[in-house]
Amino acid sequence: MSRILVCDDDAAIRMVVGQALRRAGHDVTSVDSLTALDRQLAQGVPDVLVSDVVLPDGDGIERMRDVRARFPELPVIILSARNTLTTAVRANEAGAYEYLPKPFDLDALARAVDGALARGRGGSAEPDGLAEDAALPLIGRSPAMQDVYRVIARVVSNDLTVLVSGESGTGKELVARAIHDLGPRRANAFVAINMAAIPRELIEAELFGHERGAFTGAAQRTAGRFEQAGGGTLFLDEIGDMPLEAQTRLLRVLQTGEFTTVGGTRTIRAEARIVAATNRDLADQVRTGQFREDLYYRLNVVPVTLPALRERRQDVPLLAQHFLTRAAEQGLPRRRLSAEAIAALQAYDWPGNVRELENLMRRLAVLSRDETIDAPAVRAMFGTAPVEASAVDPDLDAAVRALIDRIARERPEALEDGTLYDRVIGEVERPLIEAMLSRHGHNQLRAARAMGINRNTLKKRIDMLGIVPGRNGTAKS
């Protein structure tokens, strides 16, 4: 029978954890302080130690460093109500086998204990420490963000390539910066490049640099982003927009760890860590031949998937207040949100995600007359955010243009008879409704609210288009 030692000053936690682990066949001893923990360790080393962070006589993570130094083979599982990225990283740095934010699932704890027993030891070697008050860019305590924090905590101390995926505005660059700022490369440069913003003929020169005279206008040698990043981190944003010919060159650099400048012959060592990001489905692009499969697997060593803001609504109040506070620090009027305003923010679907929320908070800080922002003021702002040019999906743009070209070939009179608008909207409306029904679990009320139309209007359009409400949202034959 395995012996598990639980240290937590919450009697209810000790009771439920003890009961769950005893049912799983373990011998459980519970203590409520670090002093009591030391007394138990003096009597014998358990098979697994489970400890909270905030204890009445000290910091559990700091004590775990000492415990792991004395008993390096003892696996430690950290529990914490301080469920932030800082806590996850500190737990990993202290050598914890697992970190579980409160409230946690008892089955997850039981699985962690079983895994720790099977492994017989804790995590990785201890790198440099991280102060609890470090200024970190990622905010949120939802379960979805806890999963992100745990992955980041595992990769900050190594040089594995990371691929961050998520919708536009979810904070992919913030993840890349957190990985850089919390890791051993933080003293070196963090260099970001947006692959969608560079003309395709200049991508190689931007990435790898060029020699004087390499092409028209190259008046002097220029270092590329790989060289600028040096021993730091190179963030390749919107990697899904990279042309195939440039993908081939990037793959070769990732395989060999070396590159040459455009027009140059001298081999340069690629020493930067790579973090890539995309708002596209790269696996789908691989299937359609738009992205190299071998490059995809080179980049997707450690995947990090950022949730959309509508999938972590409980984080909206924390984020909103953070953005209002930051706006005040930058000289804008100080505002706060009423309970009804927070409810209105949480009910919104946030197509622009965290970036949209930040922009909305800044507008409210400037335009609100009262110190307390109410729900009508919030609702009045929805839909007023300007659409960034970069937010337009080039695939959608190309699809609309291709549709107009097809109509011109098949029904040229439609370009002149005043029916073109209805024809194009009709082509788009069916996949839009089907996609939104699927996204919202085929709940027509939620899908209608997300699209900004009345439920009765949506139902009429479903009937008119012959869409069968159900799991597939397919049309009637």
C-alpha positions as CSV (number, residue, x, y, z in Angstrom):
1,M,0.0,0.0,0.0
2,S,1.4,3.4,-1.0
3,R,1.8,6.1,1.5
4,I,0.5,9.5,0.5
5,L,1.2,12.6,2.6
6,V,-1.2,15.6,2.2
7,C,-0.4,19.1,3.4
8,D,-3.2,21.6,3.3
9,D,-4.6,24.0,5.9
10,D,-8.2,23.5,4.6
11,A,-9.8,20.8,6.7
12,A,-12.4,20.2,4.0
13,I,-9.7,19.6,1.3
14,R,-7.8,17.3,3.6
15,M,-11.0,15.3,4.2
16,V,-12.2,14.9,0.6
17,V,-8.7,14.3,-0.7
18,G,-8.0,11.7,2.0
19,Q,-11.3,9.9,1.3
20,A,-10.7,9.8,-2.4
21,L,-7.2,8.5,-2.1
22,R,-8.1,5.9,0.5
23,R,-10.9,4.6,-1.8
24,A,-8.1,4.2,-4.4
25,G,-6.3,1.9,-2.0
26,H,-3.7,4.3,-0.6
27,D,-2.6,5.0,3.0
28,V,-3.1,8.7,3.6
29,T,-1.7,11.0,6.3
30,S,-2.8,14.6,6.4
31,V,-1.2,17.7,8.0
32,D,-2.2,21.3,8.1
33,S,1.2,23.2,8.2
34,L,4.8,23.1,7.0
35,T,5.9,22.5,10.6
36,A,3.7,19.4,10.8
37,L,5.0,18.4,7.4
38,D,8.6,18.5,8.6
39,R,7.7,16.3,11.6
40,Q,6.1,13.7,9.3
41,L,9.1,13.7,6.9
42,A,11.4,13.2,9.9
43,Q,9.5,10.0,10.7
44,G,9.7,8.6,7.1
45,V,9.5,9.6,3.5
46,P,6.1,9.0,1.8
47,D,5.7,7.7,-1.7
48,V,4.0,10.9,-2.9
49,L,3.7,14.3,-1.3
50,V,0.6,16.5,-2.1
51,S,0.9,20.1,-0.9
52,D,-1.0,23.4,-1.1
53,V,1.0,26.6,-1.8
54,V,-0.4,29.0,0.8
55,L,0.1,27.6,4.2
56,P,-0.1,29.3,7.6
57,D,3.6,29.1,8.3
58,G,5.1,29.6,4.8
59,D,5.0,29.1,1.1
60,G,4.5,25.5,0.0
61,I,6.4,25.9,-3.3
62,E,9.5,27.3,-1.6
63,R,9.4,24.5,0.9
64,M,9.1,22.0,-1.9
65,R,12.5,23.1,-3.2
66,D,14.1,22.2,0.1
67,V,12.1,18.9,0.3
68,R,13.2,18.0,-3.2
69,A,16.8,18.8,-2.4
70,R,16.7,16.4,0.6
71,F,14.6,13.8,-1.1
72,P,15.2,14.1,-4.9
73,E,13.2,10.9,-5.7
74,L,10.1,12.0,-3.9
75,P,7.3,13.1,-6.4
76,V,5.5,16.2,-5.4
77,I,2.0,17.3,-6.5
78,I,1.2,21.0,-5.9
79,L,-2.4,22.2,-5.3
80,S,-3.2,26.0,-5.4
81,A,-6.1,28.4,-5.4
82,R,-3.6,30.9,-6.8
83,N,-4.3,29.5,-10.2
84,T,-2.1,31.9,-12.3
85,L,0.6,31.3,-14.8
86,T,3.2,32.4,-12.2
87,T,2.1,29.6,-9.8
88,A,2.2,27.0,-12.6
89,V,5.7,28.1,-13.6
90,R,7.0,28.2,-10.0
91,A,5.6,24.7,-9.3
92,N,7.3,23.4,-12.4
93,E,10.6,25.1,-11.5
94,A,10.4,23.6,-8.0
95,G,10.3,20.2,-9.6
96,A,6.7,19.3,-9.0
97,Y,5.5,16.2,-10.8
98,E,2.1,17.8,-11.4
99,Y,0.3,21.1,-10.6
100,L,-3.5,21.1,-10.0
101,P,-5.3,24.5,-9.7
102,K,-8.2,24.6,-7.2
103,P,-11.0,23.5,-7.5
104,F,-9.6,20.3,-9.0
105,D,-11.2,17.1,-10.1
106,L,-10.6,14.3,-7.6
107,D,-10.2,11.8,-10.4
108,A,-7.5,14.0,-11.9
109,L,-5.7,14.0,-8.5
110,A,-6.0,10.2,-8.3
111,R,-4.5,9.9,-11.8
112,A,-1.7,12.3,-10.9
113,V,-0.9,10.2,-7.8
114,D,-0.9,7.0,-9.8
115,G,1.4,8.6,-12.4
116,A,3.7,9.9,-9.7
117,L,3.9,6.4,-8.2
118,A,4.6,4.8,-11.5
119,R,7.3,7.3,-12.3
120,G,8.8,7.2,-8.8
121,R,10.3,10.7,-9.0
122,G,9.5,14.4,-9.7
123,G,10.0,16.6,-12.7
124,S,12.9,18.3,-14.3
125,A,16.0,19.9,-12.9
126,E,15.5,23.2,-11.2
127,P,16.2,26.3,-13.3
128,D,16.4,29.8,-12.1
129,G,13.6,30.9,-9.8
130,L,10.7,33.3,-10.7
131,A,9.4,35.9,-8.3
132,E,5.7,35.7,-7.4
133,D,5.2,39.4,-8.4
134,A,6.7,39.1,-11.9
135,A,4.7,41.1,-14.5
136,L,3.2,38.5,-16.7
137,P,1.1,39.2,-19.8
138,L,-1.4,36.3,-19.6
139,I,-4.5,36.8,-17.4
140,G,-7.3,34.3,-16.6
141,R,-8.2,31.6,-14.1
142,S,-10.6,29.6,-16.1
143,P,-10.0,25.8,-16.6
144,A,-9.2,26.4,-20.2
145,M,-6.4,28.9,-19.3
146,Q,-5.1,26.6,-16.6
147,D,-4.4,24.0,-19.3
148,V,-2.4,26.6,-21.3
149,Y,-0.5,27.6,-18.2
150,R,0.5,24.1,-17.5
151,V,1.9,23.6,-21.0
152,I,3.8,26.8,-20.8
153,A,5.3,25.9,-17.5
154,R,6.6,22.6,-19.0
155,V,8.3,24.3,-22.0
156,V,9.9,27.4,-20.6
157,S,13.0,25.7,-19.4
158,N,13.8,23.9,-22.7
159,D,14.3,24.8,-26.4
160,L,11.5,22.7,-28.0
161,T,9.7,24.4,-30.9
162,V,6.2,25.5,-29.9
163,L,3.2,26.0,-32.2
164,V,0.5,28.3,-30.8
165,S,-2.9,28.1,-32.4
166,G,-6.1,30.1,-31.8
167,E,-8.5,32.6,-33.3
168,S,-7.3,36.2,-34.0
169,G,-7.1,38.3,-30.9
170,T,-6.7,35.4,-28.4
171,G,-3.2,36.5,-27.4
172,K,-0.9,34.1,-29.3
173,E,2.0,36.6,-29.2
174,L,1.6,37.0,-25.4
175,V,2.1,33.2,-25.1
176,A,5.3,33.5,-27.1
177,R,6.5,36.4,-25.0
178,A,5.7,34.5,-21.8
179,I,7.7,31.5,-23.0
180,H,10.6,33.8,-23.8
181,D,10.4,36.0,-20.7
182,L,10.1,33.1,-18.2
183,G,12.9,31.0,-19.8
184,P,16.7,31.0,-19.8
185,R,16.8,33.0,-23.1
186,R,15.1,36.1,-21.5
187,A,18.3,38.1,-21.5
188,N,18.5,37.9,-25.3
189,A,16.2,39.3,-28.0
190,F,12.6,38.5,-28.7
191,V,12.1,39.1,-32.4
192,A,8.6,38.8,-34.0
193,I,7.7,38.7,-37.7
194,N,4.2,38.6,-39.2
195,M,4.4,36.3,-42.2
196,A,1.1,37.7,-43.5
197,A,2.4,41.3,-43.6
198,I,5.5,40.7,-45.8
199,P,5.4,40.6,-49.6
200,R,6.1,37.0,-50.6
201,E,9.2,38.0,-52.7
202,L,10.8,39.6,-49.6
203,I,10.1,36.8,-47.0
204,E,13.5,35.0,-47.4
205,A,15.4,38.3,-47.1
206,E,13.4,39.3,-44.0
207,L,14.0,35.9,-42.4
208,F,17.6,35.3,-43.3
209,G,19.0,38.7,-44.3
210,H,20.7,39.7,-47.5
211,E,24.0,40.8,-48.8
212,R,24.8,44.1,-50.6
213,G,23.7,43.9,-54.2
214,A,21.7,40.7,-53.7
215,F,18.7,42.3,-55.4
216,T,17.6,45.7,-56.7
217,G,17.6,48.1,-53.8
218,A,19.9,46.1,-51.6
219,A,22.4,48.9,-50.9
220,Q,24.0,47.3,-47.9
221,R,24.1,44.0,-46.0
222,T,21.1,43.6,-43.7
223,A,20.8,41.0,-40.9
224,G,17.6,38.9,-41.1
225,R,15.3,38.0,-38.2
226,F,17.1,34.7,-37.5
227,E,20.3,36.5,-37.0
228,Q,18.7,39.3,-35.0
229,A,17.1,36.8,-32.6
230,G,20.6,35.3,-31.9
231,G,20.3,33.3,-28.7
232,G,16.8,34.6,-28.0
233,T,13.4,33.7,-29.5
234,L,12.1,34.1,-33.0
235,F,8.3,34.4,-33.1
236,L,6.8,33.5,-36.5
237,D,3.3,34.9,-36.5
238,E,0.6,33.8,-39.0
239,I,2.9,30.9,-40.2
240,G,-0.1,29.6,-42.2
241,D,0.3,32.5,-44.6
242,M,3.9,31.6,-45.5
243,P,4.3,30.8,-49.3
244,L,5.3,27.2,-50.1
245,E,8.7,28.2,-51.6
246,A,9.6,30.0,-48.4
247,Q,8.4,27.0,-46.3
248,T,11.0,24.8,-48.1
249,R,13.8,27.2,-47.0
250,L,12.5,27.4,-43.4
251,L,12.3,23.6,-43.2
252,R,15.9,23.3,-44.3
253,V,17.0,25.7,-41.6
254,L,15.1,23.9,-38.9
255,Q,16.6,20.6,-40.1
256,T,20.2,21.7,-40.3
257,G,20.3,24.5,-37.8
258,E,22.1,26.7,-40.4
259,F,21.3,29.2,-43.0
260,T,22.9,31.6,-45.5
261,T,21.8,35.1,-46.3
262,V,20.2,35.9,-49.7
263,G,23.1,36.4,-52.1
264,G,25.6,35.2,-49.5
265,T,27.8,32.0,-49.2
266,R,28.8,32.1,-45.5
267,T,27.0,29.6,-43.3
268,I,25.4,31.1,-40.2
269,R,24.3,29.1,-37.2
270,A,20.6,29.4,-36.3
271,E,20.6,29.8,-32.6
272,A,17.1,31.2,-32.0
273,R,14.3,29.3,-30.4
274,I,11.3,29.0,-32.7
275,V,7.7,29.8,-31.5
276,A,5.2,29.9,-34.4
277,A,1.5,30.9,-34.3
278,T,-1.5,30.6,-36.6
279,N,-5.2,31.3,-36.6
280,R,-5.6,28.7,-39.4
281,D,-6.0,24.9,-39.3
282,L,-2.6,23.8,-40.4
283,A,-3.5,20.2,-40.5
284,D,-6.3,21.0,-42.9
285,Q,-3.8,23.1,-45.0
286,V,-1.5,20.1,-45.1
287,R,-4.4,18.0,-46.5
288,T,-5.1,20.6,-49.2
289,G,-1.5,21.0,-50.1
290,Q,-1.2,24.6,-48.9
291,F,1.3,23.8,-46.1
292,R,4.2,21.3,-46.1
293,E,3.6,18.3,-44.0
294,D,7.2,17.9,-42.9
295,L,7.4,21.5,-41.8
296,Y,4.1,21.2,-39.9
297,Y,5.6,18.4,-37.8
298,R,8.8,20.3,-37.3
299,L,6.8,23.2,-35.9
300,N,4.2,21.3,-34.0
301,V,6.6,19.7,-31.5
302,V,4.7,21.3,-28.5
303,P,1.2,22.5,-29.5
304,V,-0.5,25.2,-27.4
305,T,-4.2,25.9,-28.2
306,L,-5.5,29.2,-26.9
307,P,-9.3,29.2,-26.2
308,A,-11.5,31.8,-27.6
309,L,-12.8,34.3,-25.1
310,R,-16.4,33.0,-25.4
311,E,-14.9,29.6,-24.2
312,R,-13.6,31.3,-21.0
313,R,-16.3,33.7,-20.1
314,Q,-15.5,33.6,-16.4
315,D,-12.2,35.4,-17.2
316,V,-14.0,38.4,-18.8
317,P,-14.5,40.4,-15.5
318,L,-10.8,39.9,-14.6
319,L,-9.6,40.9,-18.0
320,A,-12.0,43.9,-18.3
321,Q,-10.9,45.3,-15.0
322,H,-7.3,44.8,-15.9
323,F,-7.7,46.7,-19.1
324,L,-9.5,49.5,-17.3
325,T,-6.7,49.7,-14.8
326,R,-4.1,49.8,-17.5
327,A,-6.0,52.5,-19.3
328,A,-6.0,54.6,-16.1
329,E,-2.3,54.1,-15.7
330,Q,-1.8,55.4,-19.2
331,G,-3.7,58.6,-18.4
332,L,-7.3,57.8,-19.3
333,P,-10.1,58.4,-16.8
334,R,-10.4,55.7,-14.1
335,R,-13.6,53.7,-14.5
336,R,-15.2,50.6,-12.9
337,L,-17.9,48.2,-14.1
338,S,-21.3,47.7,-12.5
339,A,-22.4,44.1,-11.9
340,E,-25.0,44.5,-14.7
341,A,-22.2,45.7,-17.1
342,I,-20.1,42.7,-16.2
343,A,-23.0,40.4,-17.0
344,A,-23.5,42.1,-20.3
345,L,-19.8,41.6,-21.1
346,Q,-20.0,37.9,-20.2
347,A,-23.1,37.4,-22.4
348,Y,-21.4,38.8,-25.5
349,D,-19.7,36.3,-27.9
350,W,-16.5,38.3,-28.6
351,P,-15.7,37.6,-32.2
352,G,-12.6,39.6,-31.8
353,N,-11.6,37.9,-28.5
354,V,-9.4,39.5,-26.0
355,R,-8.2,42.2,-28.4
356,E,-11.8,43.3,-28.9
357,L,-12.4,43.4,-25.2
358,E,-9.3,45.5,-24.6
359,N,-10.3,48.0,-27.3
360,L,-13.8,48.2,-25.9
361,M,-12.6,48.9,-22.4
362,R,-10.4,51.8,-23.7
363,R,-13.3,53.3,-25.6
364,L,-15.5,53.0,-22.5
365,A,-12.8,54.7,-20.4
366,V,-12.7,57.6,-22.8
367,L,-16.4,58.0,-23.7
368,S,-18.3,57.1,-20.5
369,R,-19.6,60.1,-18.6
370,D,-19.8,58.3,-15.2
371,E,-17.1,56.7,-13.1
372,T,-19.2,53.5,-13.0
373,I,-19.9,52.0,-16.4
374,D,-23.4,50.5,-16.6
375,A,-24.9,47.8,-18.8
376,P,-26.6,50.2,-21.4
377,A,-23.2,51.9,-22.0
378,V,-21.6,48.5,-22.6
379,R,-24.3,47.3,-25.0
380,A,-24.2,50.6,-26.9
381,M,-20.6,49.9,-27.7
382,F,-21.1,46.5,-29.1
383,G,-20.7,46.5,-32.9
384,T,-18.9,49.8,-33.0
385,A,-15.4,48.3,-33.1
386,P,-13.6,49.1,-36.4
387,V,-12.7,46.0,-38.4
388,E,-8.9,45.8,-38.9
389,A,-7.8,45.3,-42.5
390,S,-5.6,42.4,-41.3
391,A,-8.6,40.7,-39.8
392,V,-10.1,40.1,-43.3
393,D,-9.5,36.4,-44.2
394,P,-7.7,36.3,-47.6
395,D,-9.3,32.9,-48.3
396,L,-12.8,34.5,-47.9
397,D,-11.8,37.4,-50.0
398,A,-10.6,35.0,-52.8
399,A,-13.8,32.9,-52.4
400,V,-16.1,35.9,-52.9
401,R,-14.1,37.0,-56.0
402,A,-14.2,33.5,-57.4
403,L,-17.9,33.4,-56.9
404,I,-18.4,36.7,-58.8
405,D,-16.2,35.3,-61.6
406,R,-18.4,32.2,-61.8
407,I,-21.6,34.2,-61.8
408,A,-20.1,36.3,-64.6
409,R,-19.4,33.2,-66.7
410,E,-22.6,31.3,-66.0
411,R,-25.1,34.2,-65.7
412,P,-23.4,37.4,-67.0
413,E,-26.8,39.2,-66.9
414,A,-26.7,39.0,-63.1
415,L,-23.9,41.5,-63.0
416,E,-26.3,44.1,-64.4
417,D,-29.8,43.2,-63.4
418,G,-29.6,44.1,-59.8
419,T,-29.7,40.5,-58.4
420,L,-26.0,40.2,-57.7
421,Y,-26.2,41.2,-54.0
422,D,-29.0,38.6,-53.2
423,R,-27.1,35.9,-55.2
424,V,-23.9,36.4,-53.3
425,I,-25.6,36.6,-49.9
426,G,-27.6,33.5,-50.7
427,E,-24.4,31.6,-51.4
428,V,-22.8,32.7,-48.1
429,E,-25.9,32.4,-45.9
430,R,-26.3,28.6,-45.8
431,P,-22.7,27.8,-44.7
432,L,-22.9,30.7,-42.2
433,I,-26.0,29.4,-40.6
434,E,-24.8,25.8,-40.6
435,A,-21.5,26.8,-39.1
436,M,-23.0,28.9,-36.3
437,L,-25.6,26.2,-35.5
438,S,-22.7,23.7,-35.2
439,R,-20.6,26.2,-33.1
440,H,-23.4,26.7,-30.6
441,G,-24.5,23.1,-30.2
442,H,-27.4,23.6,-32.6
443,N,-29.1,25.9,-30.1
444,Q,-31.0,28.3,-32.4
445,L,-31.4,31.0,-29.7
446,R,-27.6,31.2,-29.0
447,A,-26.8,31.0,-32.8
448,A,-29.2,33.8,-33.5
449,R,-27.8,36.0,-30.7
450,A,-24.3,35.4,-31.9
451,M,-25.2,36.5,-35.5
452,G,-27.1,39.5,-34.2
453,I,-30.5,38.5,-35.6
454,N,-33.9,37.5,-34.1
455,R,-34.5,33.8,-33.4
456,N,-37.7,33.9,-35.5
457,T,-35.7,35.4,-38.4
458,L,-33.2,32.6,-38.1
459,K,-35.9,30.0,-38.0
460,K,-37.5,31.4,-41.2
461,R,-34.1,31.4,-42.9
462,I,-33.5,27.8,-41.8
463,D,-36.9,26.7,-43.2
464,M,-36.4,28.7,-46.4
465,L,-32.9,27.2,-47.1
466,G,-34.1,23.7,-46.2
467,I,-31.5,23.3,-43.4
468,V,-32.3,20.4,-41.1
469,P,-31.7,21.4,-37.5
470,G,-29.7,18.6,-35.8
471,R,-26.2,17.4,-35.2
472,N,-25.0,17.9,-38.8
473,G,-27.1,20.9,-39.9
474,T,-27.4,19.4,-43.3
475,A,-29.8,20.5,-46.0
476,K,-32.9,18.7,-47.1
477,S,-32.5,16.9,-50.4
